[in-house]
Amino acid sequence: MLILLVEDESDLAELTIDYLESLNIECDYAFDGANALTLIDTNHYDVIVLDVNMPRMNGFSVCEKVRAGGNPTPIIFLTAHDNLADKLNGFSLGADDYLTKPFELEELAVRIQVQANRENKPFQKNIFTLNTLSIDYQQRSVIRSGRLIALSPTQWQLLVLLAKKSPTTVDRITIENEIWPDQLPSKDMLKTLIFRLRNLVDSPDEPKLVHTVRGAGISLKEL
């Protein structure tokens, strides 16, 4: 499990990370809200643990931007803001849980596990939607602007992977391990797969949803 801890109190962050990693919960760390958004945009996390009072951008603004971008990663606010108005604001912005300081590390770990278990069941939500794109995991069907898109098995695998990670960028190695676990594909195989999927999903008159991020990988998101 990989989480992102966003906390400007470095001593508290270090203590929390040491404890969580002793439970095999790996942690990335951001000191402020702006750095957190950069990490969230480039990595996939099982849970985001988010402080409110931080430099450059507060936690409420970070949560709002994450949800506005369509990122469903569970967010736990971890903050000294303990009044009801702040709690209600946090949940209204899309938070999944709210833990006030001071807190017990054991309780935080349990809350992280609960949210991660929910996130690790992404396909309990049988339908993924983005703009005019709809993916029905159970029926294995893809519809864009009312038209049914027929995909090959590898195209389906890639689209599901991108949807699961959306809006974060999926790197080449992750894609190769997912689609060709028993062989090393040529660069042309991957390029062709991405090219064909993009042409099927994105018609010329529609907003582009499949994006190549140079040097990083592929993402499924709105710009």
C-alpha positions as CSV (number, residue, x, y, z in Angstrom):
1,M,0.0,0.0,0.0
2,L,1.2,3.5,-0.9
3,I,-0.2,6.6,0.7
4,L,0.6,10.3,0.5
5,L,1.0,12.2,3.8
6,V,0.6,15.9,3.4
7,E,1.7,17.6,6.7
8,D,3.8,20.8,7.3
9,E,4.8,19.8,10.8
10,S,8.0,17.8,10.0
11,D,8.4,16.2,13.4
12,L,4.8,14.9,13.4
13,A,5.2,13.7,9.8
14,E,8.4,11.8,10.6
15,L,6.8,10.1,13.6
16,T,3.7,9.2,11.6
17,I,5.7,7.9,8.6
18,D,8.0,5.8,10.9
19,Y,4.9,4.2,12.5
20,L,3.0,3.5,9.3
21,E,6.0,2.1,7.5
22,S,6.5,-0.3,10.4
23,L,3.1,-1.6,9.4
24,N,4.2,-1.9,5.7
25,I,2.2,1.2,4.7
26,E,4.6,3.0,2.4
27,C,4.5,6.8,2.5
28,D,5.3,9.6,0.1
29,Y,5.5,13.0,1.8
30,A,4.5,16.5,0.9
31,F,5.3,19.6,3.0
32,D,2.7,21.8,1.4
33,G,-0.4,21.7,-0.7
34,A,1.2,22.7,-4.0
35,N,3.8,19.9,-3.8
36,A,1.0,17.5,-2.8
37,L,-0.9,18.3,-6.1
38,T,2.2,17.6,-8.1
39,L,2.7,14.2,-6.5
40,I,-1.0,13.3,-6.8
41,D,-0.9,14.2,-10.5
42,T,2.0,11.9,-11.2
43,N,1.5,9.0,-8.8
44,H,-1.3,6.6,-7.8
45,Y,-2.0,6.5,-4.1
46,D,-4.3,4.2,-2.1
47,V,-5.1,6.9,0.4
48,I,-4.2,10.6,0.8
49,V,-3.8,11.9,4.4
50,L,-4.2,15.6,4.3
51,D,-3.6,18.5,6.8
52,V,-5.6,21.7,6.5
53,N,-3.3,24.5,7.6
54,M,-0.3,24.4,5.2
55,P,1.9,26.9,3.2
56,R,1.1,27.8,-0.4
57,M,-2.2,26.0,-0.5
58,N,-4.4,24.7,2.3
59,G,-5.8,21.2,2.5
60,F,-9.4,22.2,1.7
61,S,-8.2,23.7,-1.6
62,V,-6.1,20.6,-2.4
63,C,-9.1,18.3,-1.8
64,E,-11.3,20.5,-3.9
65,K,-8.8,20.5,-6.8
66,V,-8.3,16.7,-6.6
67,R,-12.0,16.0,-6.7
68,A,-12.6,18.6,-9.5
69,G,-10.0,16.7,-11.6
70,G,-12.0,13.4,-11.2
71,N,-9.5,11.7,-8.9
72,P,-11.5,9.3,-6.6
73,T,-8.5,8.4,-4.3
74,P,-9.8,8.3,-0.6
75,I,-8.9,11.4,1.3
76,I,-8.6,11.5,5.1
77,F,-8.3,15.0,6.7
78,L,-5.9,15.0,9.6
79,T,-6.1,18.4,11.2
80,A,-6.5,20.5,14.4
81,H,-9.6,22.0,12.9
82,D,-12.1,20.2,15.1
83,N,-15.2,22.4,14.8
84,L,-18.3,21.1,13.1
85,A,-18.3,23.7,10.3
86,D,-14.8,22.6,9.2
87,K,-15.7,18.9,9.3
88,L,-18.8,19.5,7.2
89,N,-16.8,21.6,4.8
90,G,-14.2,18.8,4.5
91,F,-16.9,16.2,3.7
92,S,-18.7,18.6,1.3
93,L,-15.4,19.0,-0.7
94,G,-15.2,15.2,-1.1
95,A,-13.3,13.9,1.9
96,D,-13.9,10.3,2.9
97,D,-12.9,10.6,6.6
98,Y,-11.9,13.3,9.1
99,L,-9.6,12.8,12.1
100,T,-8.7,15.6,14.5
101,K,-5.4,16.3,16.3
102,P,-4.2,15.1,18.7
103,F,-4.7,11.6,17.4
104,E,-3.5,8.1,18.1
105,L,-1.3,6.5,15.4
106,E,-3.1,3.2,15.8
107,E,-6.4,4.8,14.9
108,L,-5.0,6.6,11.9
109,A,-3.6,3.3,10.6
110,V,-7.0,1.6,11.0
111,R,-8.7,4.4,9.2
112,I,-6.2,4.2,6.4
113,Q,-6.7,0.5,6.0
114,V,-10.5,0.9,5.9
115,Q,-10.2,3.5,3.1
116,A,-7.6,1.5,1.2
117,N,-9.8,-1.5,1.3
118,R,-12.6,0.5,-0.3
119,E,-10.3,1.9,-2.9
120,N,-8.9,-1.6,-3.7
121,K,-12.5,-2.6,-4.8
122,P,-12.8,0.0,-7.6
123,F,-14.8,-2.2,-9.8
124,Q,-17.5,-2.5,-7.2
125,K,-18.5,0.7,-9.0
126,N,-19.4,-1.0,-12.2
127,I,-19.4,2.0,-14.4
128,F,-16.6,4.6,-14.9
129,T,-17.6,7.9,-16.6
130,L,-15.4,10.7,-17.9
131,N,-16.8,13.4,-20.1
132,T,-18.9,11.5,-22.7
133,L,-17.0,8.3,-22.1
134,S,-18.7,5.4,-20.2
135,I,-17.0,2.1,-19.3
136,D,-19.1,-0.7,-17.9
137,Y,-16.7,-3.1,-16.3
138,Q,-19.3,-5.8,-15.7
139,Q,-20.7,-5.8,-19.3
140,R,-17.3,-5.1,-20.8
141,S,-18.7,-2.3,-22.9
142,V,-17.4,1.1,-23.8
143,I,-19.6,4.0,-25.1
144,R,-18.5,7.4,-26.2
145,S,-21.0,10.1,-27.2
146,G,-23.6,7.4,-27.6
147,R,-21.6,5.2,-29.9
148,L,-20.5,1.7,-28.9
149,I,-16.7,1.1,-29.2
150,A,-15.5,-2.4,-30.0
151,L,-12.1,-3.1,-28.4
152,S,-9.7,-6.0,-28.7
153,P,-8.7,-7.8,-25.5
154,T,-5.5,-5.8,-25.1
155,Q,-7.2,-2.5,-25.9
156,W,-9.8,-3.3,-23.2
157,Q,-7.0,-4.1,-20.7
158,L,-5.2,-0.8,-21.4
159,L,-8.4,1.2,-21.2
160,V,-9.4,-0.4,-17.9
161,L,-5.9,0.2,-16.5
162,L,-6.0,3.9,-17.5
163,A,-9.5,4.3,-16.0
164,K,-8.5,2.7,-12.7
165,K,-5.6,5.1,-12.4
166,S,-7.4,8.1,-13.9
167,P,-6.4,10.9,-13.8
168,T,-2.9,10.0,-12.9
169,T,-0.3,9.0,-15.5
170,V,0.5,5.3,-16.0
171,D,4.1,4.6,-17.0
172,R,5.3,2.3,-19.8
173,I,6.6,-0.4,-17.4
174,T,3.3,-0.6,-15.6
175,I,1.4,-1.0,-18.8
176,E,3.7,-3.7,-20.1
177,N,3.6,-5.7,-16.9
178,E,-0.2,-5.5,-16.9
179,I,-0.8,-6.5,-20.6
180,W,2.2,-8.6,-21.4
181,P,3.3,-10.1,-18.0
182,D,5.0,-13.1,-19.6
183,Q,6.9,-11.4,-22.4
184,L,8.7,-8.2,-23.2
185,P,6.9,-6.4,-26.0
186,S,8.6,-4.3,-28.6
187,K,8.2,-0.6,-28.5
188,D,6.2,-0.7,-31.7
189,M,3.6,-3.1,-30.0
190,L,2.9,-0.6,-27.3
191,K,2.9,2.4,-29.6
192,T,0.5,0.7,-31.9
193,L,-1.8,-0.3,-29.0
194,I,-1.9,3.3,-27.7
195,F,-2.4,4.8,-31.1
196,R,-5.3,2.5,-31.9
197,L,-7.0,3.0,-28.5
198,R,-6.7,6.7,-28.8
199,N,-8.3,6.7,-32.3
200,L,-11.2,4.6,-31.0
201,V,-11.9,6.7,-27.9
202,D,-11.2,10.2,-29.2
203,S,-13.0,11.2,-32.4
204,P,-11.7,14.4,-34.0
205,D,-14.7,16.5,-32.9
206,E,-14.6,15.4,-29.2
207,P,-12.4,16.6,-26.3
208,K,-9.3,14.4,-26.1
209,L,-9.2,12.0,-23.1
210,V,-6.3,9.8,-23.9
211,H,-3.1,11.8,-23.4
212,T,0.6,10.9,-23.9
213,V,2.8,12.6,-21.2
214,R,6.2,12.8,-22.8
215,G,8.7,10.8,-20.7
216,A,6.1,9.8,-18.2
217,G,3.4,7.6,-19.8
218,I,-0.3,7.7,-20.7
219,S,-3.2,9.2,-18.8
220,L,-7.0,9.2,-19.2
221,K,-8.4,12.5,-18.1
222,E,-9.9,15.8,-19.2
223,L,-7.6,18.8,-19.7
